[in-house]
């Protein structure tokens, strides 16, 4: 991008020099027309050459401006795509954080139930309700792990889908 800016600056400077040269030639041609007809022909030829160079520089400048515009549009498109991707990834991260928090709660409950179950077994008191609660907590923990794994798989599949689509389009 800095190369294009530098080229634009150089072209603009060249156009200004050519414009000044053509003005000087035109002024000299008008002043010298009365004095010497042979110098007028040479000045007219130099003026025509300068005007041709000016037109060539204008064409080059127009091409560069079109190129700069195309690059700007491409960058805008890429920025929009990246912003959409960031939004999508942020939503996924928030969902994953929620699942991780659920998994932490279920594991904490499972640890507490297992501790109570160990204490009851140490005292020789077999409590059926405590065993059921512990089994429920373990099932909840397994479900939370499964949901987290599924979420990770969905995320991986979501990342692979665009790559697969590009591969089929190529």
GUZA-465312 format. One line per field, with one value per residue (C-alpha): residue number from 0; residue in one letter; x, y, z. Coordinates in nm, 4 decimals. Layout:
! residues N
num	(NUM,...)
residuo	(A,...)
x	(X,...)
y	(Y,...)
z	(Z,...)
***
This chain:
! residues 170
num	(0,1,2,3,4,5,6,7,8,9,10,11,12,13,14,15,16,17,18,19,20,21,22,23,24,25,26,27,28,29,30,31,32,33,34,35,36,37,38,39,40,41,42,43,44,45,46,47,48,49,50,51,52,53,54,55,56,57,58,59,60,61,62,63,64,65,66,67,68,69,70,71,72,73,74,75,76,77,78,79,80,81,82,83,84,85,86,87,88,89,90,91,92,93,94,95,96,97,98,99,100,101,102,103,104,105,106,107,108,109,110,111,112,113,114,115,116,117,118,119,120,121,122,123,124,125,126,127,128,129,130,131,132,133,134,135,136,137,138,139,140,141,142,143,144,145,146,147,148,149,150,151,152,153,154,155,156,157,158,159,160,161,162,163,164,165,166,167,168,169)
residuo	(X,X,X,X,X,X,X,X,X,X,X,X,X,X,X,X,X,X,X,X,X,X,X,X,X,X,X,X,X,X,X,X,X,X,X,X,X,X,X,X,X,X,X,X,X,X,X,X,X,X,X,X,X,X,X,X,X,X,X,X,X,X,X,X,X,X,X,X,X,X,X,X,X,X,X,X,X,X,X,X,X,X,X,X,X,X,X,X,X,X,X,X,X,X,X,X,X,X,X,X,X,X,X,X,X,X,X,X,X,X,X,X,X,X,X,X,X,X,X,X,X,X,X,X,X,X,X,X,X,X,X,X,X,X,X,X,X,X,X,X,X,X,X,X,X,X,X,X,X,X,X,X,X,X,X,X,X,X,X,X,X,X,X,X,X,X,X,X,X,X)
x	(0.0000,0.2906,0.4300,0.1076,0.1105,0.4706,0.3842,0.0887,0.3118,0.5709,0.3088,0.1520,0.4919,0.5681,0.2326,0.3014,0.6458,0.5025,0.2237,0.4755,0.6900,0.3974,0.2971,0.6537,0.6715,0.3391,0.4479,0.7825,0.6109,0.3849,0.6703,0.9068,0.6486,0.6981,1.0800,1.1703,0.9537,1.2121,1.2174,0.8351,0.8385,1.0844,0.8781,0.5609,0.7285,0.8522,0.5048,0.3484,0.6003,0.5289,0.1526,0.1915,0.3982,0.1365,-0.1393,0.0665,0.1159,-0.2556,-0.3363,-0.0846,-0.2330,-0.5854,-0.4714,-0.3060,-0.6138,-0.8282,-0.5839,-0.5855,-0.9650,-0.9733,-0.7263,-0.9319,-1.2503,-1.0718,-0.9448,-1.2922,-1.4329,-1.1647,-1.2219,-1.5958,-1.5280,-1.2880,-1.5357,-1.8062,-1.5679,-1.4708,-1.8377,-1.9036,-1.5994,-1.6937,-2.0388,-1.8828,-1.6397,-1.9230,-2.1220,-1.8170,-1.7565,-2.1147,-2.0665,-1.7391,-1.9078,-2.1847,-1.9228,-1.7486,-2.0748,-2.1618,-1.8112,-1.8250,-2.1569,-2.0139,-1.7152,-1.9426,-2.1698,-1.8747,-1.7303,-2.0635,-2.0887,-1.7378,-1.8206,-2.1433,-1.9599,-1.6881,-1.9566,-2.1168,-2.4327,-2.5380,-2.7684,-2.9642,-3.0669,-2.7048,-2.6037,-2.8828,-2.7794,-2.4176,-2.5144,-2.7296,-2.4408,-2.2083,-2.4564,-2.4885,-2.1096,-2.0922,-2.3641,-2.1796,-1.8575,-2.0462,-2.2057,-1.8658,-1.7152,-2.0062,-1.9601,-1.5909,-1.6752,-1.9320,-1.6722,-1.4176,-1.6770,-1.7703,-1.4077,-1.3666,-1.6867,-1.5534,-1.2304,-1.4216,-1.6376,-1.3244,-1.1801,-1.4907,-1.4974,-1.1333)
y	(0.0000,0.2349,0.1554,0.2757,0.5917,0.6574,0.5992,0.8349,1.1008,1.0606,1.0716,1.3826,1.5511,1.4515,1.5856,1.9153,1.9443,1.8631,2.1167,2.3829,2.2912,2.3135,2.6508,2.7761,2.6428,2.7987,3.1334,3.1100,3.0111,3.3148,3.5492,3.4034,3.3822,3.7432,3.7165,3.3972,3.1564,2.8746,2.8706,2.8565,2.5315,2.3781,2.5032,2.3651,2.0272,2.0367,2.1392,1.8493,1.6106,1.7483,1.7214,1.3595,1.2837,1.4567,1.2432,0.9262,1.0217,1.0894,0.7439,0.5843,0.7803,0.6673,0.3050,0.3365,0.5003,0.2138,-0.0336,0.1449,0.1427,-0.2323,-0.3037,-0.0934,-0.2816,-0.6141,-0.5066,-0.3903,-0.7281,-0.9126,-0.6943,-0.7661,-1.1398,-1.1281,-0.9315,-1.1892,-1.4683,-1.2960,-1.2554,-1.6222,-1.7371,-1.5112,-1.6687,-2.0155,-1.9225,-1.7914,-2.1122,-2.3210,-2.1175,-2.1876,-2.5604,-2.5562,-2.3780,-2.6403,-2.9145,-2.7522,-2.7343,-3.0975,-3.2137,-3.0190,-3.1824,-3.5225,-3.4704,-3.3655,-3.6671,-3.9056,-3.7603,-3.8096,-4.1620,-4.2481,-4.1133,-4.3148,-4.6308,-4.5678,-4.5587,-4.8701,-4.6866,-4.7705,-4.4892,-4.5712,-4.2084,-4.0968,-4.3616,-4.2506,-3.8860,-3.9785,-4.1815,-3.8926,-3.6505,-3.8861,-3.9157,-3.5368,-3.5099,-3.7591,-3.5698,-3.2417,-3.3977,-3.5375,-3.1978,-3.0284,-3.2869,-3.2405,-2.8653,-2.9039,-3.1398,-2.8945,-2.6195,-2.8307,-2.9239,-2.5571,-2.4715,-2.7593,-2.6908,-2.3758,-2.5578,-2.8473,-2.6059,-2.4342,-2.7731,-2.8703,-2.5316,-2.5557)
z	(0.0000,0.0721,-0.2759,-0.4336,-0.2230,-0.3252,-0.6932,-0.6672,-0.5136,-0.7888,-1.0643,-0.9147,-0.8951,-1.2550,-1.3716,-1.1963,-1.3582,-1.6998,-1.6486,-1.5511,-1.8489,-2.0883,-1.9451,-1.9794,-2.3336,-2.4239,-2.2791,-2.4560,-2.7780,-2.7611,-2.6768,-2.9318,-3.2110,-3.2947,-3.2827,-3.4589,-3.6597,-3.6516,-3.2721,-3.2717,-3.4672,-3.2217,-2.9290,-3.0808,-3.1224,-2.7616,-2.6496,-2.8403,-2.6834,-2.3373,-2.3923,-2.5052,-2.1943,-1.9793,-2.1320,-2.0746,-1.7089,-1.6704,-1.8078,-1.5716,-1.2832,-1.3737,-1.3864,-1.0463,-0.8972,-1.0274,-0.8797,-0.5432,-0.5455,-0.6232,-0.3427,-0.1016,-0.1921,-0.1478,0.1942,0.2983,0.1981,0.3945,0.7007,0.6860,0.6591,0.9527,1.1638,1.0900,1.1822,1.5082,1.5973,1.5267,1.7237,2.0151,2.0277,2.0219,2.2985,2.5162,2.4623,2.5468,2.8622,2.9699,2.9153,3.1078,3.3986,3.3972,3.3985,3.6969,3.8945,3.8190,3.9123,4.2391,4.3196,4.2288,4.4589,4.7456,4.6957,4.6736,4.9938,5.1727,5.0327,5.1557,5.5019,5.5151,5.4061,5.6643,5.9352,5.7919,5.6946,5.3404,5.2291,4.9100,4.8559,4.8793,4.6254,4.3900,4.4253,4.3553,4.0466,3.9208,3.9671,3.7825,3.4952,3.4832,3.4713,3.1857,2.9983,3.0484,2.9173,2.6187,2.5487,2.5691,2.3344,2.0942,2.1034,2.0218,1.7341,1.6002,1.6165,1.4287,1.1670,1.1351,1.0604,0.8155,0.6183,0.4420,0.3595,0.2103,0.0118,-0.1249,-0.2176,-0.4183,-0.5924,-0.6977)
***
